[in-house]
Amino acid sequence: MSAVTGDLQADLAKLQSSIQALDPAEMQANVDKLAEQIRALNGKLQAGVSALGSATQAAAAARPPSEAPGPVRERISQMSSEVVDSNPYSRLMALQRMGIVKDYERIRDKTVGGKACRTSPGGDGGGGLA
């Protein structure tokens, strides 16, 4: 036990010596330098965001008003129970057959929104969607 205590006291003395050797003026100079670098990066970021916003507005203004912002699918008048790739309700029908969904046609009465979020690599083990 005394060997461990001696090692700890030696480590503590070394740490205290390192702290006392720090020069406050040098530390302040480093902090000032980092603050200036952050200000410069922030300025570049704001300029990039501004340029992107201007480009987006210009593209929106150049697009004819009749042009839809994205693809639009026709509303299906009668939902088919056929399970095929072209049927957007195929998965619901499969869930109904398994007894998980009771009345799949009620989905037409609902509004659903979604947002995909990318995680950092390794964040979810697969780098996929969260």
N, C-alpha and C positions, 0 to 999 in steps of 0.2 A: 504494500500500500504506500509506503514512503517513497518508492521509486516513481510511482504514478504521480504523487504529490509533487515530487521534485521536478518531474517533466512538465507538469502543469505550471509550476512556478517559473520555470525557465521560459516556457512559451509566453507566459504573461509578461515577463520582463522584456522579452524580445518585441512583443507587440507594443508595450509602453514606449520602448526606445524608438520604434518606427513612428509612432504617433508624435513624439516630441521632435523628431527630425523633420516633420512636415513644415514647409515654409508657407505661412498664410498668404504672403504676397504672390507666390507662385501659383497657389491654388486659386486665388482670385483672378489672376491673369488667365488661367485655363477656363474658369467659369465664364469670363468675359468673351473669350475666343469662341467657346461653344455657343453662347447666347447669340453672337453675331452670325455664326454659321446657321443657327436655327432661323434667325430673321431672314437670311438670304434664301434659305430653302422655302420658307413660308411665302416669300415674295414670288418665287418661281411657281409654286403651287397655285397661288391665287391667279397669277397670269395665265397659267394653263387652264384653270377652271373657267376663267373669263373667256378665253379663246374658244374653248369647247362650247360654252353657252352661246357665243356669237355664231359659231358654225351651225349649231343645232337650230337656232332661230332662222338663220339664212336658208337652211335646207327646208324647214317647215314653210317658210314664206314662198319658196320656189315651187313647192308641190301644189298642184291644182287642188282647189277645195273639194272637188268631187272624188279625188283619189283617196281611198280608204287607207288608214295607217298600217293595216296588216291584212292577212287573208281572212275572208269571212266565209263561213260554211252555212249552207242553206239549212233552215230549220226542218227537221224531219217531221212530217205530219203524223205518221203512224209508226210507232216504234216496233221494229221487228224482233222476234225472239230468236232469230237466226244468229248463231255465233260465227262471225266472220270478221276479218281484219278491217273491212270497210265500215263496219257498224260500230260507232263510238260507244254504244251501250252494251257491248258484248261482255265486258267484265262485270257490269252490274247484273246481267242475266245469269252469268256463271255463279255469282254470289247468291242470287235468289235460289238457284237450283241447290246450292249447298245449305240453304236455310238461314243464311246470314242476313240477307236483305229480304224483307217481306213483300214490298210492292215497289219494284224498281221504276215504274213509270212515274212515281211521285217525285223523282229527281228533277223532272221538268218544272216543278213548282218551286224549286230552290235556286238560290244563287250561291255559287261557290267561288271563292277567291283563293289564290295560292301564291306563294313566293318561294323561289328557290334560293338558298344561301349556300355559298361555297365555303367549306371549312379549310383551315390550313392543312397542309400535308401532314398526315399522321394524326390529325385531330380526332378523326373518327375511325382510324385504322385503315381507311380506304381512300381518303381524299375525295369522297363523294359528297352528296348533298346531305345537309343536316336536317 
